[in-house]
Amino acid sequence: MDNKEFRQDENIVTNKELNIWEALIPVFALVAMLAYNVFVFGDDALSGSNQFILLLGGAVAAIVGFKNKVSYKQMMDEVAENVRSTSGALLILLMVGALAGTWLVSGIIPAMIYYGLQILNPTIFLAASVVICAIISVATGSSWTTAATVGIALIGIGEALGVSLGMSAGAVLSGAYFGDKLSPLSDTTNLAPAMAGGNLFDHIKYMTITTVPTIIVTLIVFIIIGFSIDTSGSTDVASILTSIDETLNITPLLFIVPIVVIVLIVKKTPPLMALLIGSLLGAVFALIFQPEVVMGITKANTLTFESGYKGILKAITQKTTIPTSNEILSDLFKSKGMEGMLNTIWLIICAMVFGGIMDGIGALSKISSELLKMAKSTFGLFASTVGSCLALNVTASDQYLAIVIPGKMFKKAYEDRNLAPENLSRTLEDSGTVTSVLIPWNTCGAYHSSVLGVGVGEYFMYAIFNWLSPIMTLIFAAFSIKIKQLSAKTAV
């Protein structure tokens, strides 16, 4: 993820008067209301109704809080802290919308699609997408940047090849989160060992024990899917390439911009700055390489300062389409701009309201502590950690809280069982980091579904690496494979 504001000093609110069933009432109410809402509205649920349901879930949590003598001020203070902590992520979302707009009209994304169609074919496309995104994500330490750059292009290539959007998005996210999880540049990779009391590079090395088998299984599944995929109805690639050539000036020079952005991220430039620079460079390249497209946006006859300025600002802030003679390309060459990110921002803010009230009334702490009580064995401890991370991704709607709260609460339990901190930090990443993208109202799920233009429900089953990771960590725990002890004598 990209929001570098680690929440290591998160104050975990406890409430001894709250029992587990009261803590779960808002969760059950939210799940039931969301399920019915999605049944009624279908794909339109994210247009606003789900956001209101999250606020209703927060209201239910507030009622439980009032019953247990929690003040309105305490709940609102936690909501304010939650919303404040996502400010970086919200700004990044807006900047991603701007970047997508300028990268479309400059021909950068079309160029990625153009060359990608010549290199990739349906058989290897999904596996190749996993590898490409894994490399970019390891280099940048960011699944968010990966999705906003090569991820968007790969979705377009997959659609042109006749591969379903869900499959393409699942492959992109599998690779992106593999890199995000292992890169020393990633915020969550640094946060997990900090919470567990371990060392960053010991943590990364220990994570490979479960992460490598998981990505291998993921690649094998995508290779099998690739060989069995039916693309008989896919559009003729040659005609698509011809249409791109007729519409845009495609040149390898356009790749200078994404390369610059990746280099900036690798050099630890703040993501917001890197995306801003990428957006501005995209605007400059649009004026240099695609003046006709810029003029077309404003319906101007000549490219003047005013028409260029107006065309670029429209691409950055509003929905933009590049008309082509090919129906498939007309669907692909669309950008939502900053305007298109507002629904997602609205969703995140409402989710933070629910998570903040849940934290304010002590429900998050109660759920985690009850899960900790179930840890009667080493496997039970791992399972409780996984369950706590998953529960917090659903209830707190925040990837960081899903790492911070279980990290703080389970740290002593791992020490008491003579387990090295790497066991806890690895489990936090295997279950907290990667599953956040599987929850529609979590900041990560909302971000990626918006950026890639694919609903969580469509890509869920194909985000193999993401849902397989917590299962893999439980398998290793169940069979006591490579469970590192505090004492140097032995690793079981």
C-alpha positions as a printed NumPy array, in Angstrom:
array([[  0.   ,   0.   ,   0.   ],
       [  1.064,   3.619,  -0.362],
       [ -0.161,   5.545,   2.65 ],
       [  3.109,   5.867,   4.571],
       [  1.56 ,   6.994,   7.827],
       [  2.242,   3.957,  10.009],
       [ -0.199,   3.632,  12.886],
       [  2.278,   2.096,  15.317],
       [  1.121,   4.288,  18.185],
       [ -2.532,   3.378,  17.705],
       [ -4.362,   3.575,  21.027],
       [ -6.346,   0.357,  21.423],
       [ -9.578,   1.227,  23.204],
       [-10.739,  -1.361,  25.734],
       [-14.133,  -1.531,  27.408],
       [-14.568,  -4.062,  30.209],
       [-18.342,  -3.53 ,  30.27 ],
       [-18.732,  -4.68 ,  26.661],
       [-19.235,  -8.414,  26.091],
       [-18.359, -10.288,  22.896],
       [-21.954, -10.601,  21.716],
       [-22.485,  -6.865,  22.046],
       [-19.23 ,  -6.28 ,  20.145],
       [-20.475,  -8.521,  17.34 ],
       [-23.948,  -6.961,  17.032],
       [-22.744,  -4.143,  14.7  ],
       [-20.783,  -6.665,  12.605],
       [-23.775,  -8.953,  12.116],
       [-26.016,  -5.963,  11.415],
       [-23.585,  -4.533,   8.849],
       [-23.088,  -7.83 ,   7.012],
       [-26.844,  -8.458,   6.874],
       [-27.614,  -4.928,   5.627],
       [-24.825,  -4.992,   3.024],
       [-25.926,  -8.412,   1.76 ],
       [-29.505,  -7.225,   1.259],
       [-28.359,  -3.951,  -0.256],
       [-26.163,  -5.704,  -2.829],
       [-29.056,  -8.098,  -3.582],
       [-31.319,  -5.11 ,  -4.316],
       [-28.882,  -2.781,  -6.101],
       [-26.391,  -5.246,  -7.592],
       [-23.397,  -3.517,  -9.189],
       [-24.917,  -0.106,  -8.436],
       [-24.507,  -0.649,  -4.685],
       [-21.164,   1.204,  -4.677],
       [-22.775,   4.288,  -6.183],
       [-23.906,   5.408,  -2.754],
       [-26.216,   2.939,  -1.04 ],
       [-23.373,   0.849,   0.432],
       [-21.862,   4.026,   1.818],
       [-25.065,   4.831,   3.68 ],
       [-25.276,   1.241,   4.957],
       [-21.803,   1.661,   6.489],
       [-23.071,   4.758,   8.291],
       [-26.083,   2.779,   9.53 ],
       [-23.663,   0.104,  10.792],
       [-21.829,   2.873,  12.628],
       [-25.131,   4.013,  14.137],
       [-25.791,   0.47 ,  15.419],
       [-22.293,   0.43 ,  16.945],
       [-22.949,   3.824,  18.545],
       [-26.165,   2.529,  20.151],
       [-24.204,  -0.399,  21.603],
       [-21.622,   2.135,  22.83 ],
       [-24.206,   4.355,  24.521],
       [-25.638,   1.286,  26.271],
       [-22.157,   0.563,  27.615],
       [-21.493,   4.126,  28.819],
       [-19.212,   5.216,  25.996],
       [-19.423,   8.946,  25.366],
       [-20.316,  10.459,  22.012],
       [-17.084,  12.458,  22.143],
       [-14.922,   9.341,  22.532],
       [-16.561,   7.712,  19.53 ],
       [-16.211,  10.851,  17.407],
       [-12.558,  11.25 ,  18.444],
       [-11.806,   7.771,  17.104],
       [-13.753,   8.483,  13.918],
       [-11.735,  11.688,  13.448],
       [ -8.479,   9.782,  13.955],
       [ -9.546,   7.108,  11.486],
       [-10.51 ,   9.62 ,   8.806],
       [ -7.328,  11.627,   9.409],
       [ -5.201,   8.511,   8.966],
       [ -6.662,   7.927,   5.486],
       [ -6.019,  11.471,   4.226],
       [ -2.872,  10.349,   2.388],
       [ -4.723,   7.476,   0.743],
       [ -7.566,   9.763,  -0.368],
       [ -5.145,  12.228,  -1.949],
       [ -3.379,   9.361,  -3.699],
       [ -6.715,   8.212,  -5.108],
       [ -7.337,  11.657,  -6.572],
       [ -3.826,  11.754,  -8.013],
       [ -4.269,   8.288,  -9.536],
       [ -7.382,   9.603, -11.273],
       [ -5.332,  12.517, -12.636],
       [ -2.523,  10.191, -13.736],
       [ -4.926,   7.825, -15.498],
       [ -6.367,  10.779, -17.407],
       [ -3.066,  12.197, -18.669],
       [ -1.624,   8.74 , -19.355],
       [ -4.625,   7.974, -21.539],
       [ -4.581,  11.151, -23.642],
       [ -0.772,  11.096, -23.922],
       [ -0.925,   7.583, -25.377],
       [  1.052,   5.967, -22.54 ],
       [ -1.634,   3.45 , -21.584],
       [ -2.583,   2.83 , -25.248],
       [  1.127,   2.221, -25.98 ],
       [  1.31 ,  -0.345, -23.163],
       [ -1.723,  -2.067, -24.669],
       [ -0.298,  -1.788, -28.208],
       [  3.031,  -3.419, -27.416],
       [  1.529,  -5.791, -24.864],
       [ -0.849,  -7.243, -27.458],
       [  2.135,  -8.051, -29.674],
       [  4.061,  -9.793, -26.908],
       [  1.353, -11.509, -24.853],
       [ -1.203, -14.083, -25.901],
       [ -4.137, -15.543, -23.941],
       [ -2.213, -18.703, -23.   ],
       [  0.555, -16.943, -21.096],
       [ -1.192, -13.659, -20.351],
       [ -2.413, -14.375, -16.798],
       [  0.83 , -15.935, -15.557],
       [  2.849, -13.179, -17.254],
       [  0.667, -10.54 , -15.573],
       [  1.449, -12.04 , -12.159],
       [  5.196, -11.957, -12.864],
       [  5.187,  -8.434, -14.344],
       [  3.22 ,  -6.988, -11.416],
       [  5.358,  -8.87 ,  -8.887],
       [  8.543,  -7.358, -10.347],
       [  7.131,  -3.811, -10.419],
       [  5.732,  -4.153,  -6.896],
       [  9.006,  -5.483,  -5.446],
       [ 10.817,  -2.574,  -7.086],
       [  8.373,   0.079,  -5.845],
       [  7.13 ,  -1.543,  -2.634],
       [  3.618,  -0.522,  -3.606],
       [  0.659,  -2.551,  -4.799],
       [ -1.198,   0.731,  -5.272],
       [  1.347,   2.18 ,  -7.704],
       [  1.57 ,  -1.141,  -9.543],
       [ -2.202,  -1.284, -10.065],
       [ -2.39 ,   2.362, -11.137],
       [  0.304,   1.96 , -13.805],
       [  0.924,  -1.455, -15.383],
       [ -2.225,  -2.866, -13.764],
       [ -4.538,  -0.599, -15.76 ],
       [ -2.684,  -1.452, -18.974],
       [ -2.84 ,  -5.207, -18.301],
       [ -6.594,  -5.002, -17.693],
       [ -6.919,  -3.375, -21.12 ],
       [ -4.707,  -5.973, -22.793],
       [ -6.652,  -8.803, -21.16 ],
       [ -9.969,  -7.387, -22.33 ],
       [ -8.633,  -7.066, -25.88 ],
       [ -7.42 , -10.669, -25.754],
       [-10.822, -11.912, -24.596],
       [ -9.736, -12.669, -21.019],
       [-12.356, -11.902, -18.369],
       [-11.865,  -8.78 , -16.276],
       [-12.038, -10.788, -13.057],
       [ -9.22 , -13.105, -14.15 ],
       [ -7.022, -10.216, -15.278],
       [ -7.585,  -8.244, -12.075],
       [ -6.943, -11.344,  -9.953],
       [ -3.614, -11.923, -11.711],
       [ -2.622,  -8.249, -11.346],
       [ -3.445,  -8.214,  -7.622],
       [ -1.757, -11.557,  -6.947],
       [  1.496, -10.248,  -8.379],
       [  1.131,  -6.775,  -6.868],
       [  0.604,  -8.085,  -3.336],
       [  3.427, -10.615,  -3.637],
       [  5.787,  -7.701,  -4.247],
       [  4.143,  -5.405,  -1.7  ],
       [  4.496,  -8.12 ,   0.92 ],
       [  8.19 ,  -8.854,   0.318],
       [  9.656,  -5.499,  -0.697],
       [ 11.738,  -3.705,   1.966],
       [ 10.29 ,  -0.487,   0.501],
       [  6.745,  -1.481,   1.452],
       [  5.147,   0.213,   4.453],
       [  3.358,  -2.935,   5.649],
       [  6.578,  -4.953,   5.333],
       [  8.183,  -2.482,   7.733],
       [  5.137,  -2.166,   9.982],
       [  4.624,  -5.897,  10.69 ],
       [  8.056,  -6.579,  12.264],
       [  7.842,  -3.268,  14.135],
       [  4.621,  -4.49 ,  15.776],
       [  6.024,  -7.952,  16.501],
       [  9.378,  -6.729,  17.808],
       [ 11.435,  -8.287,  15.022],
       [ 14.006,  -7.271,  12.413],
       [ 12.956,  -6.187,   8.91 ],
       [ 15.253,  -8.471,   6.919],
       [ 14.73 , -11.455,   9.239],
       [ 11.015, -10.885,   8.679],
       [ 11.379, -10.795,   4.877],
       [ 13.532, -13.945,   4.874],
       [ 11.07 , -15.791,   7.117],
       [  8.106, -14.691,   4.968],
       [  9.545, -16.448,   1.929],
       [  8.842, -19.786,   3.64 ],
       [  5.094, -19.378,   3.086],
       [  5.102, -16.751,   0.331],
       [  7.156, -18.653,  -2.254],
       [  4.946, -21.8  ,  -2.177],
       [  1.867, -19.575,  -2.375],
       [  3.047, -17.688,  -5.463],
       [  4.147, -20.957,  -7.114],
       [  0.674, -22.447,  -6.62 ],
       [ -0.833, -19.19 ,  -7.925],
       [  1.301, -19.305, -11.084],
       [  0.494, -22.987, -11.688],
       [ -3.239, -22.279, -11.432],
       [ -3.008, -19.33 , -13.83 ],
       [ -0.937, -21.381, -16.29 ],
       [ -3.613, -24.111, -16.225],
       [ -6.344, -21.491, -16.705],
       [ -4.337, -20.023, -19.59 ],
       [ -4.209, -23.334, -21.434],
       [ -7.91 , -23.976, -20.89 ],
       [ -9.241, -20.466, -21.495],
       [-11.701, -20.085, -24.367],
       [-10.87 , -17.007, -26.432],
       [-12.586, -18.123, -29.618],
       [-14.821, -15.072, -29.444],
       [-12.03 , -12.582, -28.861],
       [-11.496,  -9.678, -31.225],
       [ -8.929,  -9.814, -34.014],
       [ -5.738,  -8.369, -32.5  ],
       [ -4.487,  -7.121, -35.874],
       [ -7.532,  -4.874, -36.318],
       [ -7.069,  -3.469, -32.818],
       [ -3.418,  -2.64 , -33.526],
       [ -4.422,  -0.946, -36.79 ],
       [ -7.059,   1.156, -35.   ],
       [ -4.552,   2.244, -32.348],
       [ -2.089,   3.247, -35.07 ],
       [ -4.787,   5.276, -36.821],
       [ -5.881,   7.059, -33.654],
       [ -2.654,   7.76 , -31.773],
       [  1.038,   8.394, -32.304],
       [  2.523,   5.299, -30.652],
       [  6.245,   5.364, -29.859],
       [  8.517,   3.666, -27.292],
       [  9.44 ,   7.17 , -26.065],
       [  6.12 ,   7.227, -24.205],
       [  7.534,   4.665, -21.759],
       [  9.884,   7.333, -20.393],
       [  7.086,   8.569, -18.124],
       [  6.218,   5.281, -16.334],
       [  9.934,   4.506, -16.015],
       [ 10.478,   7.873, -14.325],
       [  7.611,   7.193, -11.893],
       [  8.969,   3.737, -10.994],
       [ 12.474,   5.148, -10.469],
       [ 11.081,   7.884,  -8.22 ],
       [  9.216,   5.344,  -6.083],
       [ 12.295,   3.092,  -5.856],
       [ 14.291,   6.114,  -4.681],
       [ 11.731,   6.558,  -1.886],
       [ 10.086,   9.665,  -3.299],
       [  6.736,  10.106,  -1.497],
       [  4.131,   8.321,  -3.657],
       [  1.933,  11.411,  -3.841],
       [  4.818,  13.422,  -5.31 ],
       [  5.774,  10.633,  -7.708],
       [  2.201,  10.364,  -9.001],
       [  1.936,  14.148,  -9.364],
       [  5.154,  14.224, -11.393],
       [  3.869,  11.291, -13.47 ],
       [  0.613,  13.152, -14.138],
       [  2.387,  16.361, -15.178],
       [  4.834,  14.499, -17.418],
       [  1.851,  12.701, -18.96 ],
       [  0.306,  16.094, -19.691],
       [  3.491,  17.333, -21.36 ],
       [  3.761,  14.157, -23.453],
       [  0.106,  14.505, -24.462],
       [  0.791,  17.969, -25.875],
       [  3.934,  16.743, -27.666],
       [  2.777,  13.378, -29.058],
       [ -1.044,  13.567, -29.176],
       [ -2.04 ,  17.196, -29.986],
       [ -5.007,  15.983, -32.092],
       [ -6.399,  14.036, -29.126],
       [ -6.046,  17.056, -26.831],
       [ -7.788,  19.261, -29.407],
       [-10.528,  16.642, -29.801],
       [-11.355,  16.83 , -26.084],
       [-12.16 ,  20.537, -26.382],
       [-13.342,  20.36 , -30.019],
       [-10.743,  22.984, -30.975],
       [ -9.406,  23.377, -34.515],
       [ -5.89 ,  24.347, -33.474],
       [ -3.728,  23.663, -30.444],
       [ -3.327,  26.92 , -28.568],
       [ -2.309,  27.536, -24.975],
       [ -5.966,  27.874, -24.011],
       [ -7.209,  24.749, -25.842],
       [ -4.239,  22.729, -24.592],
       [ -4.763,  23.887, -21.019],
       [ -8.487,  23.157, -21.2  ],
       [ -7.982,  19.72 , -22.777],
       [ -5.386,  18.62 , -20.205],
       [ -7.424,  19.875, -17.235],
       [-10.504,  18.07 , -18.546],
       [ -8.512,  14.839, -18.878],
       [ -7.201,  15.237, -15.33 ],
       [-10.486,  16.08 , -13.638],
       [-13.318,  14.604, -15.733],
       [-14.31 ,  11.453, -17.551],
       [-12.522,  11.297, -20.9  ],
       [-12.927,   9.057, -23.95 ],
       [-10.727,   8.757, -27.013],
       [-13.039,   7.889, -29.941],
       [-11.798,   5.149, -32.284],
       [-13.162,   3.111, -35.179],
       [-12.909,  -0.055, -33.082],
       [-15.695,  -0.798, -30.588],
       [-13.388,  -2.695, -28.203],
       [-10.923,   0.195, -28.108],
       [-13.697,   2.7  , -27.501],
       [-14.503,   0.766, -24.325],
       [-10.829,   0.558, -23.342],
       [ -9.789,   4.122, -24.047],
       [-11.765,   5.698, -21.237],
       [-10.583,   7.444, -18.098],
       [-12.619,   8.515, -15.078],
       [-10.195,  11.237, -13.982],
       [-10.326,  12.643, -10.472],
       [-14.115,  12.821, -10.707],
       [-14.317,   9.054, -11.074],
       [-12.536,   8.526,  -7.748],
       [-15.135,  10.373,  -5.665],
       [-17.38 ,   7.334,  -5.101],
       [-14.412,   5.417,  -3.741],
       [-13.372,   8.3  ,  -1.496],
       [-16.937,   8.496,  -0.185],
       [-16.896,   4.753,   0.498],
       [-13.588,   4.933,   2.39 ],
       [-14.741,   7.835,   4.577],
       [-17.967,   6.001,   5.497],
       [-16.002,   2.818,   6.232],
       [-13.7  ,   4.803,   8.508],
       [-16.747,   6.116,  10.385],
       [-17.904,   2.548,  11.055],
       [-14.382,   1.404,  11.999],
       [-13.814,   4.437,  14.215],
       [-17.   ,   3.9  ,  16.213],
       [-16.223,   0.18 ,  16.533],
       [-12.813,   1.11 ,  17.912],
       [-14.24 ,   3.856,  20.123],
       [-16.685,   1.529,  21.888],
       [-13.971,  -1.088,  22.439],
       [-15.488,  -3.645,  20.043],
       [-12.297,  -4.195,  18.033],
       [-10.284,  -4.873,  21.163],
       [-12.979,  -7.215,  22.519],
       [-13.132,  -9.267,  19.312],
       [ -9.325,  -9.664,  19.222],
       [ -9.073, -10.539,  22.928],
       [-11.786, -13.198,  22.591],
       [ -9.947, -14.718,  19.65 ],
       [ -6.766, -14.725,  21.752],
       [ -8.544, -16.722,  24.471],
       [ -9.173, -19.47 ,  21.914],
       [ -5.427, -19.988,  21.431],
       [ -4.924, -23.149,  23.46 ],
       [ -2.092, -24.477,  21.276],
       [  0.544, -23.13 ,  18.91 ],
       [ -1.764, -23.759,  15.973],
       [ -4.597, -22.106,  17.899],
       [ -2.416, -19.044,  18.409],
       [ -1.687, -18.778,  14.682],
       [ -5.355, -19.376,  13.841],
       [ -6.471, -16.719,  16.331],
       [ -4.036, -14.222,  14.812],
       [ -5.325, -14.957,  11.314],
       [ -8.933, -14.681,  12.491],
       [ -8.211, -11.398,  14.251],
       [ -6.57 ,  -9.884,  11.156],
       [ -9.456, -10.965,   8.919],
       [-12.038,  -9.67 ,  11.386],
       [-10.312,  -6.296,  11.588],
       [-10.048,  -5.99 ,   7.811],
       [-13.826,  -6.444,   7.731],
       [-14.756,  -4.311,  10.731],
       [-12.079,  -1.598,  10.851],
       [-11.869,  -1.382,   7.038],
       [ -8.203,  -0.496,   7.363],
       [ -5.154,  -2.598,   6.484],
       [ -2.974,  -0.895,   9.072],
       [ -5.348,  -1.55 ,  11.961],
       [ -5.486,  -5.206,  10.861],
       [ -1.727,  -5.316,  11.482],
       [ -1.337,  -2.939,  14.444],
       [ -4.078,  -4.2  ,  16.784],
       [ -3.371,  -7.967,  16.49 ],
       [  0.377,  -7.195,  16.53 ],
       [  0.099,  -5.416,  19.872],
       [ -2.364,  -7.839,  21.423],
       [ -0.688, -11.1  ,  20.375],
       [  2.966, -10.124,  20.869],
       [  3.211, -11.317,  24.49 ],
       [  1.34 , -14.553,  23.715],
       [  3.952, -15.488,  21.103],
       [  6.762, -14.651,  23.534],
       [  5.132, -16.766,  26.253],
       [  5.118, -19.745,  23.897],
       [  8.809, -19.173,  23.101],
       [  7.991, -18.254,  19.492],
       [ 10.256, -15.859,  17.611],
       [  8.688, -12.527,  16.59 ],
       [  9.034, -13.53 ,  12.919],
       [  6.145, -15.96 ,  13.44 ],
       [  3.819, -13.129,  14.42 ],
       [  5.052, -10.638,  11.804],
       [  4.745, -13.228,   9.028],
       [  1.216, -14.156,  10.098],
       [  0.218, -10.484,  10.224],
       [  1.344, -10.071,   6.61 ],
       [ -0.101, -13.4  ,   5.423],
       [ -3.527, -12.519,   6.778],
       [ -3.682,  -8.755,   7.389],
       [ -1.841,  -7.273,   4.411],
       [ -2.989,  -9.438,   1.525],
       [ -6.658, -10.013,   2.425],
       [ -7.49 ,  -6.298,   2.715],
       [ -8.07 ,  -6.17 ,  -1.042],
       [-10.779,  -8.84 ,  -0.753],
       [-13.101,  -6.614,   1.315],
       [-15.124,  -4.173,  -0.859],
       [-15.355,  -1.452,   1.803],
       [-11.775,  -1.818,   3.048],
       [ -9.523,   1.013,   1.852],
       [ -7.528,  -1.441,  -0.287],
       [-10.537,  -3.224,  -1.774],
       [-12.215,   0.088,  -2.575],
       [ -9.036,   1.498,  -4.122],
       [ -8.16 ,  -1.418,  -6.363],
       [-11.698,  -2.084,  -7.579],
       [-11.987,   1.606,  -8.496],
       [ -8.579,   1.912, -10.186],
       [ -8.874,  -1.34 , -12.145],
       [-12.572,  -0.882, -12.877],
       [-13.369,  -4.394, -11.652],
       [-15.618,  -5.197,  -8.677],
       [-14.249,  -7.18 ,  -5.743],
       [-16.872,  -9.849,  -6.377],
       [-15.546, -10.297,  -9.93 ],
       [-11.889, -10.738,  -9.002],
       [-12.216, -12.352,  -5.545],
       [-11.799, -15.987,  -6.579],
       [ -9.008, -15.112,  -9.044],
       [ -6.969, -13.153,  -6.487],
       [ -5.489, -16.538,  -5.656],
       [ -2.36 , -15.334,  -3.892],
       [ -4.431, -13.123,  -1.59 ],
       [ -6.889, -15.693,  -0.247],
       [ -4.399, -18.581,  -0.346],
       [ -1.801, -16.793,   1.833],
       [ -3.65 , -17.126,   5.187],
       [ -4.503, -20.738,   4.337],
       [ -0.84 , -21.467,   3.61 ],
       [  0.314, -19.959,   6.915],
       [ -2.214, -22.132,   8.786],
       [ -1.042, -25.253,   6.941],
       [  2.556, -24.559,   7.99 ],
       [  1.42 , -23.965,  11.573],
       [ -0.739, -27.12 ,  11.658],
       [  2.181, -29.319,  10.597],
       [  4.78 , -27.346,  12.605],
       [  6.814, -26.59 ,   9.482],
       [  9.584, -24.017,  10.035],
       [  8.14 , -22.573,  13.243],
       [ 11.047, -20.56 ,  14.598],
       [ 11.663, -20.622,  18.36 ],
       [ 12.992, -17.762,  20.457],
       [ 15.751, -20.046,  21.713],
       [ 18.519, -20.485,  19.147],
       [ 18.46 , -24.185,  19.74 ],
       [ 15.666, -25.049,  17.543],
       [ 13.352, -24.364,  14.832],
       [ 10.704, -26.979,  14.726]])
